[in-house]
């Protein structure tokens, strides 16, 4: 009887370990899928940044119309503000009611 119980416990432990491993594999795959899905956007951000750095003079102010991505504000020696934005130039958190 004790041997059967020990065997059941061992099987349950092994099953739990397999489930945990599978959960880690699923989480890793989901993370990779998210990276792949975001890649075109990241490429676009890089293109925008390179274009601004090439064309807009240092010290200029750039209005960034977006959904609040802070990476779009990283424009070197240029002041960048979100539109719509608050008084500090941070993203206001939504689209304006009208133009």
Secondary structure, 3 states (H helix, E strand, C coil): CHHHHHHHHHHHHHHHHHHHHHHHHHHHHHHHHHHHHHHHHHHHHHHHHHHHHHHCCCCCEEEEECCCCHHHHCCCCCEEEEECECCCCCECCCCCCCC
